[in-house]
Each structure stands twice: as structure tokens, then as C-alpha cells.
Amino acid sequence: MAAGQENVFRVGSRKSELALIQTEYVIKCLKECNPDKEFKIITMSTKGDKILNVSLPKIGEKSLFTEELENALENNRVDFLVHSLKDLPTTLRDGLAIGAILEREDPRDAVVMSKAYSTFTLETLPHGSIIGTSSLRRSAYLARNMPHLKVESIRGNLNTRFKKLDNEEGNYAAIILAVAGLKRMNLEHRITHYLESDDTLYAVGQGALGIECRERDPRVLSILEPLNDLHTTLRCVAERSFLKYLGGGCSAPVGVASTLKNKELSLSGAVLSLDGKVLIKNSLSCKLYLPDNDGEPPKKCPYREPRTYVGVIPGPTNSISLIGAEQLGKDVAELLIKEDAIEVMSKARKDYLSSV
């Protein structure tokens, strides 16, 4: 590293407005802890940003919004990346890891009605009304819970989707979006109502920001450590573990919901058929060893810890808790697999690809 550059960090981000808002928020948090450091944003467009006329599952599920960014990280053009955690695959490239997960925003989905239907709810919309979403999970839940509605794919950034929704000649009565993104873009006022996790489980990692870096980069890991949120990290490790062992992704309708209260971590996981008629769901809980109550056990320096947990570096979170969270995700996945979840997911993929 050139002299004088040790206090400068290059931050990789997608070019979308939401991605930049999230990246600037992370930098703000880092500056509060490191006022002497300088952070430069380097933006890139990903495959998922460039291909907007094809639905996400049809493009393919791996690294749609991360590949170009990870190339830059591997080639040392940037020092770390800011992601919506739900975009990060559960298996990362060798040598890369999630160095921090920030405190989670609301992970739920929200309904945003067009102006013409602002007084309606999903239940009261006229038969055949069109709902826009790019998620097979949301589509399957809508098919299950609101069979009178028609679902159509909608792509693009949030501003693009709102333009399509608000177009007077448009076809959409409503769109389904993540609450977290709407809040971060100060669009919470557009939310008509929330979809509760009891009825519609959310995507793995939804609402959380993950910072990806090189696994053996102590300079970066040391500044990221204060940003880690213990509860969010443990919940997201359980969720990512569930998805990893299940083998799911954006090409299958898979949902989760998690809580961590009084040292008890609970995880619900579900797989649906594309038409919503089949739902396989199960839940488990486990007790975790949390340092805020029990005192933190001795451990090796986290930057020399050889193991990651579904791509997550331990950081300030003790490994005992992470092992428990990872095992919980695996256990819930195994319950679903015993109930033929793999077959349901496989059929959902085939049904989707044959319909487009």
C-alpha cells in the first residue's frame, strides 16, 4: 500500500439510489468511529441492474447483484462492499467473507397501492387486479392468500417501479416491496399496509446490510467490527444457514422469520409451490450463549479465526452463539426436507421456467 493511503478506504457499491443511500449510511457510521479515515465510493453496475426485461429467476440466481462488485474486491480495486444482505449468496467466493452485519431495519414486505386504488386493500381489490413483484416468494404467497388477484413481474429500481405504478395508463393496482428500502428512501408514507410475517414470511437477510470484504484483511476487519449488531448477526446466520442447507434461492419460493428474545433464537422457514397450494413450514428454537448476560468466553483473535459461519466472520460475536445459530438453520431445513421440500422447490422452478 502506498504511503499515506493506509487511512483511505475504497467502498464498492451498486449505482442505484437505494444502494448509494445504504453505502453512505455505512460510511457515516464508520466516520463516527473513525473520524481520521477517508472513504471513497466506487460505483458499478451489476448483471441484475443491466438486464431489466427478464425476471430474476430466469436470469439465474447466483450473484446477480454481486458478481461485478466481488470481481473488484478480489482484484483489490475496492476494500469492501456494501450489500443488501438478501442479495448475497449463502456460499461466497473463496477468500471473501461478510465482515459486518448492521442492525436490521424492518424485514417485512409492504403493499403500495396505486393512486387509483389508494382506498383499497389486497382483500378488497377487484377480481383480476394486477400486483407487481419480482419475487417468486411474494408471488406464491399472493397466489395462496389472494387467489382473486393476478401477479405480474416488475423490475427496475424503486423509482422506476413507482413510475410504473403511478402511470395513469399503467396496469398495476399495487406493488409489493421491502419495507426497509422504502424507509431508507423516505418513502414510508407510500405504504398502504404491511404484510405480517405470520402470513407472509420474508426473504433471508431482508432488511439487513452486509459488508463484504477480503477474509484476511485485518485493516478492514478492524474498522468494521464496531458496526456488527449481535442480534441481527445471529438471526441472519440462522436464516442463511437454513437457505444454504435447503439449497434455495430466488428461483424458488422460500421464506423465513426469526426472533431473538431472552437468549432464545427462533426460526421459522417455509417453502411454497408456485401456485401457493402447497406450503411446507416448520419452526424451531434454541438457547444461545450471549456475552451481554453471561460474560464473553475467551476466544482467539477473530481475524485469525479460520472458520466463517455461512460466510460471516465472527468479529465480536462469540463462536459458541454462531455455532448454535448455524445449527438451528440447518435443523429447520432438515425438517422441511423430510416433508419433501426439495421436490416442491424443484417443481416450482420447472413450473416457473415453463411459464415464461
C-alpha positions as CSV (number, residue, x, y, z in Angstrom):
1,M,0.0,0.0,0.0
2,A,1.3,3.4,-1.0
3,A,2.5,5.7,1.8
4,G,-0.4,7.9,3.1
5,Q,-3.0,5.5,1.8
6,E,-3.5,3.4,5.0
7,N,-6.3,5.8,6.1
8,V,-8.1,5.7,2.8
9,F,-10.8,3.1,2.1
10,R,-12.4,2.4,-1.3
11,V,-16.0,1.3,-0.9
12,G,-17.8,-0.6,-3.7
13,S,-21.5,0.0,-4.3
14,R,-24.1,-0.5,-7.0
15,K,-25.2,2.7,-8.8
16,S,-28.8,2.7,-7.8
17,E,-30.1,5.4,-5.5
18,L,-31.0,2.9,-2.7
19,A,-27.6,1.3,-2.9
20,L,-25.9,4.6,-2.6
21,I,-28.1,5.7,0.3
22,Q,-27.2,2.5,2.1
23,T,-23.5,2.9,1.3
24,E,-23.5,6.5,2.5
25,Y,-25.2,5.4,5.7
26,V,-22.4,2.8,6.3
27,I,-19.8,5.4,5.7
28,K,-21.5,7.8,8.1
29,C,-21.4,5.0,10.8
30,L,-17.7,4.3,10.1
31,K,-16.8,8.0,10.2
32,E,-18.3,8.3,13.6
33,C,-16.0,5.6,14.9
34,N,-13.0,6.6,12.7
35,P,-13.0,10.4,12.1
36,D,-9.4,10.3,10.8
37,K,-10.3,7.8,8.0
38,E,-11.3,8.7,4.4
39,F,-13.9,6.7,2.4
40,K,-14.3,6.9,-1.4
41,I,-17.3,5.3,-3.1
42,I,-16.7,3.4,-6.3
43,T,-19.9,2.5,-8.2
44,M,-20.6,-0.3,-10.6
45,S,-23.5,-1.8,-12.5
46,T,-24.2,-5.5,-12.0
47,K,-25.8,-8.1,-14.2
48,G,-29.1,-7.7,-12.2
49,D,-29.0,-3.9,-12.8
50,K,-28.4,-4.2,-16.6
51,I,-30.9,-6.9,-17.5
52,L,-34.3,-5.4,-16.7
53,N,-36.5,-7.1,-19.3
54,V,-36.1,-10.6,-17.9
55,S,-37.3,-11.8,-14.5
56,L,-34.7,-12.6,-11.9
57,P,-35.3,-16.3,-11.6
58,K,-35.0,-16.7,-15.4
59,I,-31.6,-14.9,-15.5
60,G,-30.2,-17.2,-12.9
61,E,-30.0,-17.0,-9.1
62,K,-26.3,-16.7,-8.3
63,S,-24.5,-13.4,-7.8
64,L,-27.0,-11.3,-9.9
65,F,-26.2,-8.2,-7.9
66,T,-22.8,-9.0,-6.6
67,E,-20.5,-10.5,-9.3
68,E,-19.0,-7.4,-10.7
69,L,-18.5,-5.9,-7.2
70,E,-16.8,-9.1,-6.0
71,N,-14.5,-9.1,-9.0
72,A,-13.4,-5.6,-7.9
73,L,-12.9,-6.8,-4.4
74,E,-10.8,-9.8,-5.4
75,N,-8.7,-7.6,-7.7
76,N,-8.0,-5.1,-4.9
77,R,-9.8,-2.2,-6.7
78,V,-12.0,-1.7,-3.6
79,D,-11.5,-2.5,0.1
80,F,-15.1,-3.6,1.0
81,L,-18.6,-3.7,-0.5
82,V,-21.9,-2.7,0.9
83,H,-24.8,-5.0,0.1
84,S,-28.4,-5.6,0.9
85,L,-27.7,-8.9,2.7
86,K,-30.6,-10.6,0.9
87,D,-28.6,-10.2,-2.3
88,L,-25.6,-12.1,-1.0
89,P,-25.4,-15.8,-1.9
90,T,-25.1,-18.2,1.1
91,T,-21.8,-19.5,-0.3
92,L,-19.3,-16.8,-1.0
93,R,-16.2,-16.9,-3.1
94,D,-13.0,-18.3,-1.5
95,G,-11.2,-15.6,0.3
96,L,-14.2,-13.3,0.7
97,A,-16.5,-13.0,3.8
98,I,-19.1,-10.8,5.5
99,G,-17.1,-8.7,7.8
100,A,-20.1,-7.0,9.5
101,I,-23.9,-7.1,9.6
102,L,-25.5,-3.9,10.8
103,E,-28.6,-3.6,12.9
104,R,-31.6,-4.8,10.9
105,E,-34.3,-2.5,9.6
106,D,-37.9,-3.8,9.5
107,P,-37.7,-7.1,7.5
108,R,-41.3,-7.2,6.4
109,D,-42.9,-6.7,3.0
110,A,-45.3,-3.8,2.3
111,V,-48.2,-3.2,-0.1
112,V,-48.0,0.1,-2.1
113,M,-51.3,0.8,-3.9
114,S,-51.6,2.9,-7.0
115,K,-53.4,6.3,-6.6
116,A,-56.5,4.9,-8.3
117,Y,-56.8,2.2,-5.6
118,S,-55.5,4.1,-2.6
119,T,-58.5,3.3,-0.5
120,F,-58.4,-0.5,-1.2
121,T,-56.5,-3.3,0.5
122,L,-55.4,-6.5,-1.2
123,E,-58.5,-8.3,0.1
124,T,-60.9,-5.7,-1.4
125,L,-59.2,-5.1,-4.8
126,P,-61.4,-6.1,-7.7
127,H,-61.0,-9.6,-9.1
128,G,-58.1,-9.8,-11.6
129,S,-56.3,-6.7,-10.3
130,I,-52.6,-6.8,-11.2
131,I,-50.0,-6.9,-8.5
132,G,-46.4,-6.2,-9.4
133,T,-43.5,-8.1,-7.8
134,S,-40.2,-9.6,-9.0
135,S,-40.2,-12.2,-6.2
136,L,-41.4,-15.8,-6.6
137,R,-41.8,-15.9,-2.8
138,R,-44.2,-13.0,-2.8
139,S,-46.0,-14.3,-5.9
140,A,-46.6,-17.7,-4.2
141,Y,-47.9,-16.1,-1.1
142,L,-50.3,-13.9,-3.1
143,A,-51.5,-16.9,-5.0
144,R,-52.2,-18.7,-1.8
145,N,-53.7,-15.9,0.2
146,M,-55.2,-13.7,-2.5
147,P,-56.2,-16.0,-5.4
148,H,-58.5,-13.3,-6.9
149,L,-55.5,-11.2,-7.8
150,K,-53.2,-11.5,-10.8
151,V,-49.4,-11.3,-10.3
152,E,-47.1,-9.9,-12.9
153,S,-43.3,-9.3,-12.8
154,I,-42.0,-5.8,-12.3
155,R,-38.3,-4.9,-12.5
156,G,-36.2,-1.8,-12.0
157,N,-35.1,0.3,-9.1
158,L,-37.6,1.7,-6.7
159,N,-38.1,5.0,-8.6
160,T,-38.7,3.0,-11.8
161,R,-41.3,0.8,-10.1
162,F,-43.1,3.8,-8.7
163,K,-43.3,5.4,-12.1
164,K,-44.8,2.2,-13.5
165,L,-47.3,2.1,-10.6
166,D,-48.3,5.7,-10.8
167,N,-48.6,5.8,-14.5
168,E,-52.3,6.6,-15.2
169,E,-52.3,4.2,-18.1
170,G,-50.4,1.6,-16.2
171,N,-51.7,-1.9,-15.4
172,Y,-50.6,-2.2,-11.7
173,A,-53.1,-1.8,-8.9
174,A,-50.4,-2.3,-6.4
175,I,-46.8,-3.4,-6.0
176,I,-45.1,-5.4,-3.1
177,L,-41.8,-4.0,-1.8
178,A,-39.5,-4.5,1.1
179,V,-40.3,-2.1,4.0
180,A,-36.5,-1.5,4.6
181,G,-35.9,0.0,1.2
182,L,-38.9,2.3,1.4
183,K,-37.8,3.6,4.8
184,R,-34.3,4.2,3.7
185,M,-35.5,6.2,0.7
186,N,-38.0,8.2,2.8
187,L,-40.9,6.6,1.0
188,E,-42.6,5.0,4.1
189,H,-45.6,7.3,3.5
190,R,-46.4,5.4,0.4
191,I,-47.0,2.1,2.3
192,T,-50.7,1.2,2.3
193,H,-50.3,-1.7,4.7
194,Y,-47.7,-4.2,6.0
195,L,-47.6,-7.9,5.3
196,E,-47.1,-9.6,8.7
197,S,-44.5,-12.4,8.9
198,D,-47.2,-14.8,10.2
199,D,-48.9,-14.6,6.9
200,T,-46.0,-13.8,4.5
201,L,-42.5,-14.8,5.6
202,Y,-39.8,-12.6,4.3
203,A,-36.6,-13.2,2.4
204,V,-33.4,-14.4,4.0
205,G,-31.5,-11.4,5.3
206,Q,-34.1,-8.9,4.3
207,G,-33.8,-5.6,5.9
208,A,-30.1,-6.1,6.9
209,L,-27.0,-4.5,5.4
210,G,-23.9,-6.8,5.0
211,I,-20.4,-5.6,4.4
212,E,-18.3,-8.0,2.3
213,C,-14.5,-7.8,2.4
214,R,-11.5,-10.0,2.0
215,E,-11.4,-12.7,4.7
216,R,-7.7,-12.0,5.6
217,D,-7.7,-8.2,5.7
218,P,-7.2,-7.1,9.3
219,R,-7.0,-3.4,8.3
220,V,-10.6,-3.5,7.0
221,L,-11.9,-6.0,9.6
222,S,-10.7,-3.8,12.5
223,I,-12.8,-0.8,11.3
224,L,-15.8,-2.9,10.5
225,E,-16.1,-4.7,13.9
226,P,-17.9,-1.9,15.8
227,L,-20.7,-1.9,13.2
228,N,-21.7,-5.5,13.9
229,D,-25.1,-5.9,15.6
230,L,-25.2,-9.1,17.7
231,H,-28.9,-9.9,17.4
232,T,-29.1,-9.2,13.7
233,T,-25.9,-11.3,13.0
234,L,-27.3,-14.3,14.9
235,R,-30.7,-14.1,13.3
236,C,-29.2,-13.7,9.8
237,V,-26.7,-16.6,10.3
238,A,-29.6,-18.9,11.2
239,E,-31.6,-17.7,8.1
240,R,-28.6,-18.0,5.8
241,S,-27.9,-21.5,7.1
242,F,-31.5,-22.5,6.5
243,L,-31.3,-21.4,2.9
244,K,-27.9,-22.9,2.3
245,Y,-28.8,-26.4,3.5
246,L,-32.2,-26.2,1.7
247,G,-30.4,-25.2,-1.5
248,G,-32.9,-22.4,-2.2
249,G,-32.6,-19.0,-3.9
250,C,-34.5,-16.5,-6.0
251,S,-35.7,-19.3,-8.3
252,A,-37.8,-21.0,-5.6
253,P,-40.5,-19.6,-3.2
254,V,-38.6,-19.7,0.2
255,G,-39.4,-17.5,3.2
256,V,-38.2,-17.1,6.8
257,A,-39.0,-15.3,10.0
258,S,-36.7,-15.1,13.0
259,T,-36.7,-13.6,16.5
260,L,-34.1,-13.4,19.4
261,K,-35.5,-12.8,22.8
262,N,-34.1,-13.6,26.2
263,K,-31.3,-15.6,24.6
264,E,-33.7,-17.8,22.7
265,L,-33.3,-17.7,19.0
266,S,-36.4,-18.8,17.0
267,L,-36.6,-19.5,13.3
268,S,-39.5,-20.3,11.0
269,G,-38.9,-21.5,7.5
270,A,-41.2,-22.2,4.6
271,V,-41.3,-23.5,1.0
272,L,-44.2,-23.0,-1.3
273,S,-45.4,-24.3,-4.6
274,L,-45.6,-21.7,-7.3
275,D,-49.4,-21.6,-7.2
276,G,-49.4,-21.4,-3.4
277,K,-51.4,-24.6,-2.9
278,V,-48.6,-26.4,-1.2
279,L,-47.0,-24.9,1.9
280,I,-44.3,-26.7,3.9
281,K,-43.5,-24.8,7.1
282,N,-41.8,-25.5,10.4
283,S,-40.2,-23.8,13.3
284,L,-37.6,-24.5,15.9
285,S,-35.9,-22.6,18.8
286,C,-32.6,-22.9,20.7
287,K,-30.9,-21.2,23.6
288,L,-27.8,-19.2,22.8
289,Y,-24.8,-18.2,24.9
290,L,-24.9,-14.4,24.8
291,P,-22.0,-12.4,26.2
292,D,-24.1,-9.5,27.3
293,N,-25.6,-11.6,30.1
294,D,-23.1,-14.4,30.6
295,G,-19.8,-12.7,30.0
296,E,-17.8,-13.4,26.9
297,P,-15.7,-16.6,27.0
298,P,-12.0,-16.5,25.9
299,K,-11.5,-16.8,22.2
300,K,-8.9,-16.5,19.6
301,C,-8.4,-13.2,17.8
302,P,-11.3,-13.0,15.4
303,Y,-9.1,-12.1,12.5
304,R,-7.2,-15.4,12.8
305,E,-10.3,-17.5,13.3
306,P,-10.2,-19.9,10.4
307,R,-13.9,-20.5,10.3
308,T,-16.8,-18.4,9.0
309,Y,-20.5,-19.1,9.6
310,V,-22.4,-19.1,6.3
311,G,-19.9,-16.6,5.1
312,V,-19.9,-14.4,8.3
313,I,-16.7,-13.7,10.2
314,P,-17.2,-14.0,14.0
315,G,-15.9,-10.5,14.8
316,P,-17.1,-9.6,18.3
317,T,-19.8,-12.3,18.4
318,N,-18.6,-15.4,20.2
319,S,-18.3,-18.6,18.2
320,I,-20.5,-20.6,20.5
321,S,-23.5,-18.5,19.7
322,L,-22.8,-18.6,16.0
323,I,-22.5,-22.4,16.0
324,G,-25.9,-22.6,17.7
325,A,-27.5,-20.2,15.1
326,E,-26.0,-22.0,12.2
327,Q,-27.1,-25.4,13.5
328,L,-30.7,-24.0,14.1
329,G,-30.9,-23.1,10.4
330,K,-29.7,-26.5,9.4
331,D,-32.2,-28.2,11.7
332,V,-35.2,-26.3,10.3
333,A,-34.0,-27.0,6.8
334,E,-33.8,-30.7,7.6
335,L,-37.4,-30.7,8.9
336,L,-38.6,-29.3,5.7
337,I,-36.5,-31.7,3.6
338,K,-38.2,-34.6,5.4
339,E,-41.5,-33.2,4.2
340,D,-40.5,-33.2,0.6
341,A,-39.4,-29.5,0.4
342,I,-36.7,-30.2,-2.2
343,E,-39.3,-31.8,-4.5
344,V,-41.6,-28.8,-4.1
345,M,-38.8,-26.3,-4.8
346,S,-37.7,-28.3,-7.9
347,K,-41.2,-28.4,-9.3
348,A,-41.6,-24.6,-8.6
349,R,-38.5,-23.9,-10.6
350,K,-39.7,-26.1,-13.5
351,D,-43.2,-24.6,-13.4
352,Y,-41.9,-21.1,-13.5
353,L,-39.4,-21.6,-16.3
354,S,-42.1,-23.4,-18.4
355,S,-44.5,-20.4,-17.9
356,V,-42.2,-17.7,-19.2
